[in-house]
Amino acid sequence: MPEGHSVHRIARQFERNFVGHRIAVSSPQGRFAEGAAVLNGTELIEVWAVGKQMFMGFAGDHWLRIHLGIYGAWDFSGDIQADATIASANGRMGQTNQRGTVFDAEGENSLTSIGAPRKTRVRMAEAEKESALDVANSFPPEPIGQVRVRLLTDTVCADLRGPTACEVLTQEQVDAVLNRLGPDPQRDPSDVAGQKFVDTIRKKNTAIGLLLMDQSVVAGIGNVYRAEMLFRAGIDPYRPGKLITEDEAWALWRDWVYLLEIGVQTGQMMTIDGLEGEAWRKAMANRADRHWVYKREGMPCLKCGTNIRLDEMANRKLYWCPSCQT
């Protein structure tokens, strides 16, 4: 499932390419036909994300809420103008900090597809096949697979497949969704937001490993960031929130502010600090070189040498070091 940094990057791509335009909205699949009819032909006013959810504000007090879930993805085609922080194409990532161009083996942050990794191919939902996505010879391209919603301008097309949520809301309904979500430091990095996170954590008897994944506690953290943040903090994922100290809770919040910004700027969940030169390029290109514990089960901890442990917590994989995290 895309974590918070990816959704913020998708929002930036829409802001750069679609905001200020009247949008032709359709549902090639048919499942969003009613909602598409409401939005079709109206101007897109604003786009932003909170955690794993994106909100697109259209003229007439209509909002399109998208939650990609595990399988959702946006596929873009046409004359795409990249946000300064999304200088990538077909899986290539070009950094703005002059460290050089790197290639992301996961293909997660391509200009042409963001969300569930699709690289240059899309999965045909019903037949479980894969087919080449070739949009070079026509615009807009013919829909491929089960496209829930298509957003189209004169120059850019965005197709959404496989979302968990795709619905039209009023402002009042948007506010109700936001009230159920925890703070997102990309929207509000203030100490007030941080204190809300700290207070929520420290009054609960739930394991901290579960609390960090609870979107009502903090928005945007998924399995990767959960594992990496707790390792960086040296905290046992099973420790109850009420036994997390004030200082530890604040350190978690500040680390989330820090890591989320890196993710938005680079497109990668880079959680190992201090990498330079070739080590940095390797880490940007390969997930195995940029994480401390995630997907390293059975391998020696990079700090202490203890084998990284893999558990299951609430039906999600949990990676951690039983020696470093106490």
QUINORHU-V957072 format. One record per residue. N is the residue number from 1. RES is the residue in one letter. SS is DSSP state (@ for helix, = for strand, . for the rest). OMEGA is omega in whole degrees, 0 to 359 (* if undefined). Layout:
n res ss omega
N RES SS OMEGA
N RES SS OMEGA
This chain:
n res ss omega
1 M . 176
2 P . 178
3 E . 192
4 G @ 183
5 H @ 181
6 S @ 182
7 V @ 175
8 H @ 179
9 R @ 175
10 I @ 180
11 A @ 179
12 R @ 180
13 Q @ 177
14 F @ 180
15 E @ 182
16 R @ 190
17 N @ 188
18 F . 183
19 V . 181
20 G . 180
21 H . 167
22 R = 189
23 I = 169
24 A = 184
25 V = 180
26 S = 178
27 S . 181
28 P . 179
29 Q . 180
30 G . 185
31 R . 180
32 F . 186
33 A @ 182
34 E @ 179
35 G @ 180
36 A @ 180
37 A @ 178
38 V @ 186
39 L @ 189
40 N . 176
41 G . 179
42 T = 183
43 E = 173
44 L = 187
45 I = 184
46 E = 178
47 V = 175
48 W = 183
49 A = 168
50 V = 183
51 G . 183
52 K . 183
53 Q = 178
54 M = 182
55 F = 181
56 M = 183
57 G = 180
58 F = 175
59 A . 179
60 G . 179
61 D . 175
62 H = 180
63 W = 173
64 L = 178
65 R = 179
66 I = 169
67 H = 186
68 L . 185
69 G . 185
70 I . 190
71 Y . 185
72 G . 176
73 A = 171
74 W = 172
75 D = 182
76 F = 175
77 S = 180
78 G = 184
79 D . 186
80 I . 175
81 Q . 185
82 A . 167
83 D . 182
84 A . 181
85 T . 181
86 I . 181
87 A . 182
88 S = 176
89 A = 179
90 N . 177
91 G . 181
92 R = 181
93 M = 177
94 G = 185
95 Q . 178
96 T . 182
97 N . 173
98 Q . 178
99 R . 175
100 G . 181
101 T = 178
102 V = 181
103 F = 180
104 D . 183
105 A . 182
106 E . 181
107 G . 188
108 E . 192
109 N = 177
110 S = 173
111 L . 186
112 T . 180
113 S = 179
114 I = 181
115 G = 174
116 A . 187
117 P . 178
118 R . 181
119 K . 181
120 T . 181
121 R = 176
122 V = 180
123 R = 177
124 M = 195
125 A . 186
126 E . 186
127 A . 182
128 E . 177
129 K = 174
130 E = 184
131 S = 179
132 A = 177
133 L . 185
134 D . 181
135 V . 187
136 A . 190
137 N . 182
138 S . 174
139 F . 353
140 P . 180
141 P . 172
142 E . 177
143 P . 178
144 I . 179
145 G . 185
146 Q . 182
147 V = 182
148 R = 180
149 V = 175
150 R = 174
151 L = 189
152 L = 168
153 T . 178
154 D . 187
155 T . 187
156 V = 179
157 C = 176
158 A = 179
159 D = 180
160 L = 176
161 R = 167
162 G . 181
163 P . 171
164 T . 180
165 A = 176
166 C = 187
167 E = 176
168 V = 182
169 L = 168
170 T . 177
171 Q @ 180
172 E @ 179
173 Q @ 175
174 V @ 180
175 D @ 179
176 A @ 177
177 V @ 182
178 L @ 180
179 N @ 179
180 R . 184
181 L . 174
182 G . 182
183 P = 175
184 D . 185
185 P . 174
186 Q . 176
187 R . 182
188 D . 180
189 P . 188
190 S . 176
191 D @ 177
192 V @ 177
193 A @ 179
194 G @ 180
195 Q @ 177
196 K @ 177
197 F @ 182
198 V @ 183
199 D @ 180
200 T @ 179
201 I @ 193
202 R @ 178
203 K . 184
204 K . 178
205 N . 181
206 T . 178
207 A = 181
208 I @ 178
209 G @ 175
210 L @ 183
211 L @ 181
212 L . 179
213 M . 182
214 D . 185
215 Q . 174
216 S . 177
217 V . 178
218 V = 187
219 A . 169
220 G . 183
221 I . 176
222 G . 188
223 N @ 182
224 V @ 182
225 Y @ 178
226 R @ 182
227 A @ 185
228 E @ 180
229 M @ 180
230 L @ 175
231 F @ 181
232 R @ 180
233 A @ 182
234 G . 185
235 I . 174
236 D . 182
237 P . 181
238 Y . 181
239 R . 179
240 P = 180
241 G @ 183
242 K @ 176
243 L @ 172
244 I . 181
245 T . 177
246 E @ 180
247 D @ 179
248 E @ 181
249 A @ 178
250 W @ 178
251 A @ 177
252 L @ 180
253 W @ 182
254 R @ 177
255 D @ 177
256 W @ 175
257 V @ 183
258 Y @ 184
259 L @ 180
260 L @ 178
261 E @ 176
262 I @ 181
263 G @ 179
264 V @ 184
265 Q @ 186
266 T @ 184
267 G . 181
268 Q . 176
269 M . 181
270 M . 185
271 T . 174
272 I . 183
273 D . 169
274 G . 180
275 L . 180
276 E . 173
277 G @ 184
278 E @ 179
279 A @ 178
280 W @ 181
281 R @ 177
282 K @ 182
283 A @ 178
284 M @ 184
285 A @ 186
286 N . 182
287 R @ 183
288 A @ 183
289 D @ 181
290 R . 180
291 H . 179
292 W . 187
293 V . 187
294 Y . 181
295 K . 177
296 R . 182
297 E . 179
298 G . 179
299 M . 180
300 P = 174
301 C . 182
302 L . 178
303 K . 188
304 C . 179
305 G . 176
306 T . 180
307 N = 178
308 I . 184
309 R = 174
310 L = 176
311 D = 172
312 E = 179
313 M = 181
314 A . 176
315 N . 175
316 R = 180
317 K = 181
318 L = 180
319 Y = 179
320 W = 179
321 C . 182
322 P . 178
323 S . 182
324 C . 184
325 Q . 186
326 T . *
